[in-house]
């Protein structure tokens, strides 16, 4: 089978949620209603890695007008604004059965291609300290501890510049 990366579809939700819940703690994970809203409102920046009909992983986030994520982004989705300078990542998750196969990096590369097509300046995300090296290997720059209080964790701001 061939791996493809395509925009999320409503019927993908039943395969996305187990991956989300395996990749994040209950306090960190998005709800099913929130994921359904993201598919509906920002499908162009909700990318799914598929092998045939099977969803193996995904990356999702809205466009945003600020360099760093705010906790409000996790609470409510809005359609992508064409003038926003930043592409965010709210979730990047790969099925436990398909981790260590490079899918996360492939999803980040695909999102960067979309963000460049949409004329974004950078991709911005927050992650836990243990994930900083993964994002740095993918070209992201650690810009320090985030102001986020999401799920009571300490988060780090990582940014991938898309323009020279």
N, C-alpha and C positions, 0 to 999 in steps of 0.2 A: 504494500500500500504506500501511497504517497502522502506526505504531510502537506496540508494546505493551511493558510492563515487567511481567514475571512471575517467580515463583520458578524457579530453575534445576531442570532435570530431568536424570536420568542420561544421556539421549541427547544432551544439549547438550555434553557433555565434548569430543567430537571437534571442535566449532567453537570452544569456549572456549580450548583449549590453544594454537592458533596466535595468538590475540589476546594471551594471556598472554605468550607467547614474543616477540611483536613489541613489547610494551609494557615489558618488563623485561629487564635483562641476564641471562645464564645464571645468575649468582650470586644475583640477586634473585628470579627467577621461581620460582613454585611448581611442584612436580612434578605429573605427571598423577595419581599416586596420592594426593597431598595434595589436589588439586582434587576428585577423586572422593569422598574422605572428607568434604570440606566440603559437597559437594552432598548427600551422604547424611545428615550430622549437622546442618547448619544451613541447609537449603534456604529457611527463612523469611527469612533475612538474606543470601541469595545471589540477587541479582536480576539478571535478564538482559533486555537491550533487544533486542527482536525486530522484524523486518519480515518478516511471513509466517513461513516456516520458518527464516529466516536469523538467526543471532545476530550482532548488531552491536557489542555491548559488555556489560560486566557490572560489578557491584560486589559484594564479599563481605567478611564479617567476622563473628566471633562476638560475643556479648554478653560483657562483662568487668566485673570488680569494681574495677578500678583506672583512674585518670584517663589514664594513659599506657600504650601498648602495651609489652609485653616481647617479647624475641626468641623466647621459648618459644611464643608464639601462632602463629608461622610454622611451627613444627615439628610440632605435634600439635593436632588439632581435638577439641573436646568439644561436646556439645549445649548450646544456649543455656540459661542459667539465668534463670528469670523474675525473680529478685530482683537481678540485676546492674544497676548504675546506668548503665553505659556501653555504647554500641554501637561496635564498632571497624570500621575499614576496613583489611583486609589487602591487597586488590587493587581497583583501579579501572582498567579498561582498555577502550579503544574500538578497534575494527578500524581500521588505518591508512586504509582507504578511506572511513571515515566520521568521521574526526576533524574538528574545527572546525565541527561541525554542532550543537553543544550537547548531545550525548548524555551526556557525562560529568556535566554539571550536572543533566540530567534524572534520571540514575541516583542522584546524591546526594540530590536532592529526594525521590525515591521511597523511598530508604533512611531518610531523616529521617521520612517519614510512618509507616513501619513502626516505627521506634524510638519515636516518640511513642505509637503504639498499644500498644507494649509497655512504656510508662511509663519509658523511659530518660531520664536527666538530660541526657546529651550524647552526641555522636558524637566519637570520638577516632581519630586516625590519625597516621602518620609519613609524611613525604615528603621528597624531595630539594629542595634550595634552589630549583632552577629551577621547581618546581611550586608553591611557596608562593603566588605571586600568583593562580594559578588558584583555589586553595582559599579565599584571602581574598576573592576576588570572589563566592564561594559562601557567605560568612558565617562562615567559620572564622577563629579567632584563633590567630596564631602565638605559642606559649608557649615558644619557644626550642629549643635543640639537645637532641635526645633522647639518652638513655643507650644507645640501640641500637647494636650493632656489626654488624647484619645486612648481609651482603655486603660488609663493609669500607667502607661508605659513611658520610657524615655525614648524619643524618636530623634533621628538625625535627618537634616535637610541634605538631599543629594540633587545635583543639577547637571544635566547634560546640555551644554551649549550646542545649538544647531546652526549658528551663523558664525562667520569668521570675524 
